[in-house]
């Protein structure tokens, strides 16, 4: 799972403040993810600046093991 934040400004931000908890819990609640534990989710966080279109993009991919 990749969470990519596009912020309006280039201010310094700490990744631990954007860990995705507020995004993962609803995905579990809605049945998109079975669980949000390390057994189920590999999480990649990144950020860029887009002053014209700030947003958060979430990419969920199923990986068969």
MARVO-203288 format. One record per residue: x, y, z of N, C-alpha, C in turn; residue in three letters. Coordinates in Angstrom, 1 decimal. Layout:
REC/n.c1/n.c2/n.c3/ca.c1/ca.c2/ca.c3/c.c1/c.c2/c.c3/dolum
REC/X/Y/Z/X/Y/Z/X/Y/Z/ALA;
...
***
This chain:
REC/n.c1/n.c2/n.c3/ca.c1/ca.c2/ca.c3/c.c1/c.c2/c.c3/dolum
REC/0.8/-1.2/0.0/0.0/0.0/0.0/0.9/1.2/0.0/UNK;
REC/0.6/2.2/-0.9/1.3/3.4/-0.9/0.4/4.6/-0.6/UNK;
REC/0.9/5.5/0.3/0.1/6.7/0.5/1.1/7.8/0.1/UNK;
REC/0.6/8.6/-0.8/1.4/9.8/-1.3/0.6/11.1/-1.0/UNK;
REC/1.2/11.9/-0.2/0.7/13.2/0.1/1.2/14.3/-0.8/UNK;
REC/0.3/15.1/-1.3/0.7/16.2/-2.1/0.3/17.5/-1.3/UNK;
REC/1.3/18.1/-0.8/1.0/19.3/0.1/1.0/20.6/-0.7/UNK;
REC/0.4/21.6/-0.2/0.3/22.9/-0.9/1.6/23.6/-0.8/UNK;
REC/2.4/23.4/0.2/3.6/24.1/0.4/4.7/23.1/0.7/UNK;
REC/6.0/23.6/0.6/7.1/22.7/0.8/7.7/22.8/2.2/UNK;
REC/6.8/23.1/3.2/7.2/23.1/4.6/7.8/21.8/5.0/UNK;
REC/8.7/21.8/6.0/9.2/20.5/6.5/8.1/19.8/7.3/UNK;
REC/8.0/18.5/7.0/7.0/17.7/7.7/7.6/16.4/8.2/UNK;
REC/7.2/15.9/9.3/7.7/14.7/9.8/6.8/13.5/9.4/UNK;
REC/7.4/12.5/8.8/6.6/11.4/8.2/5.7/10.7/9.3/UNK;
REC/6.2/10.6/10.6/5.5/9.9/11.6/4.2/10.6/11.9/UNK;
REC/4.0/11.9/11.5/2.7/12.6/11.7/1.7/12.2/10.6/UNK;
REC/2.2/11.5/9.6/1.4/11.2/8.4/1.5/9.6/8.2/UNK;
REC/1.5/8.9/9.3/1.7/7.4/9.2/0.5/6.7/8.5/UNK;
REC/-0.6/7.4/8.3/-1.7/6.7/7.6/-2.7/6.1/8.5/UNK;
REC/-2.6/6.1/9.8/-3.6/5.5/10.7/-5.0/6.0/10.4/UNK;
REC/-5.1/7.3/10.2/-6.5/7.8/9.9/-7.0/7.4/8.6/UNK;
REC/-6.2/6.8/7.7/-6.6/6.3/6.5/-6.8/4.8/6.5/UNK;
REC/-5.9/4.1/7.2/-6.0/2.6/7.3/-7.2/2.1/8.0/UNK;
REC/-7.6/2.7/9.2/-8.7/2.3/9.9/-10.0/2.2/9.1/UNK;
REC/-10.3/3.3/8.4/-11.6/3.2/7.6/-11.5/2.1/6.5/UNK;
REC/-10.3/1.9/5.9/-10.2/0.9/4.9/-10.4/-0.5/5.5/UNK;
REC/-10.0/-0.7/6.7/-10.4/-2.0/7.4/-11.9/-2.1/7.7/UNK;
REC/-12.4/-1.0/8.2/-13.8/-0.9/8.6/-14.7/-1.2/7.4/UNK;
REC/-14.3/-0.7/6.2/-15.1/-0.9/5.0/-14.8/-2.2/4.2/UNK;
REC/-13.9/-3.0/4.8/-13.6/-4.3/4.2/-12.7/-4.3/3.0/UNK;
REC/-12.0/-3.1/2.8/-11.0/-3.0/1.7/-9.8/-3.8/2.1/UNK;
REC/-9.4/-3.6/3.3/-8.3/-4.4/3.9/-8.8/-5.3/5.0/UNK;
REC/-8.2/-6.5/5.0/-8.7/-7.5/6.0/-8.2/-7.1/7.4/UNK;
REC/-7.1/-6.4/7.5/-6.5/-6.0/8.8/-5.5/-4.9/8.4/UNK;
REC/-5.0/-4.2/9.4/-4.0/-3.2/9.2/-2.7/-3.5/9.9/UNK;
REC/-2.5/-4.8/10.2/-1.3/-5.2/10.9/-0.1/-5.4/9.9/UNK;
REC/1.1/-5.6/10.4/2.2/-5.8/9.5/2.1/-7.1/8.7/UNK;
REC/1.3/-8.0/9.2/1.1/-9.3/8.5/0.3/-9.1/7.2/UNK;
REC/-0.4/-8.0/7.1/-1.3/-7.7/6.0/-0.8/-6.5/5.1/UNK;
REC/-0.3/-5.5/5.8/0.0/-4.3/5.1/1.5/-4.0/5.1/UNK;
REC/2.0/-3.7/3.9/3.4/-3.1/3.7/3.1/-1.7/3.3/UNK;
REC/3.6/-0.7/4.0/3.2/0.7/3.8/4.4/1.5/3.3/UNK;
REC/4.2/2.2/2.3/5.2/3.1/1.7/4.6/4.5/1.8/UNK;
REC/5.3/5.5/2.4/4.8/6.8/2.5/5.7/7.7/1.7/UNK;
REC/5.2/8.7/1.0/5.9/9.7/0.3/5.2/11.0/0.2/UNK;
REC/5.9/12.1/-0.1/5.3/13.4/-0.2/5.9/14.2/-1.3/UNK;
REC/5.1/15.1/-1.9/5.5/16.0/-2.9/4.8/17.3/-2.6/UNK;
REC/5.1/18.3/-3.4/4.4/19.6/-3.3/3.6/19.8/-4.6/UNK;
REC/2.3/20.1/-4.5/1.5/20.5/-5.6/0.6/21.6/-5.1/UNK;
REC/1.0/22.9/-5.3/0.3/24.0/-4.7/-1.0/24.2/-5.4/UNK;
REC/-1.2/23.7/-6.6/-2.5/23.9/-7.3/-3.5/22.8/-7.0/UNK;
REC/-3.0/21.6/-6.6/-3.9/20.5/-6.3/-3.4/19.6/-5.2/UNK;
REC/-3.4/20.2/-3.9/-3.0/19.4/-2.8/-4.0/18.2/-2.6/UNK;
REC/-3.5/17.1/-2.3/-4.3/15.9/-2.1/-3.6/14.7/-1.5/UNK;
REC/-4.3/13.7/-1.2/-3.7/12.4/-0.8/-4.1/11.3/-1.7/UNK;
REC/-3.2/10.6/-2.2/-3.5/9.4/-3.1/-3.1/8.2/-2.4/UNK;
REC/-4.0/7.2/-2.4/-3.8/5.9/-1.8/-3.9/4.8/-2.9/UNK;
REC/-2.8/4.0/-2.9/-2.7/3.0/-3.9/-2.7/1.6/-3.2/UNK;
REC/-3.7/0.8/-3.3/-3.7/-0.5/-2.6/-3.6/-1.6/-3.7/UNK;
REC/-2.6/-2.4/-3.5/-2.4/-3.5/-4.4/-2.4/-4.8/-3.6/UNK;
REC/-3.1/-5.8/-4.2/-3.1/-7.1/-3.6/-1.9/-7.9/-4.1/UNK;
REC/-1.2/-8.5/-3.1/-0.1/-9.3/-3.4/-0.3/-10.7/-3.0/UNK;
REC/-0.3/-11.7/-3.9/-0.5/-13.1/-3.5/0.8/-13.6/-3.0/UNK;
REC/0.8/-14.3/-1.9/2.0/-15.0/-1.3/1.9/-16.5/-1.3/UNK;
***
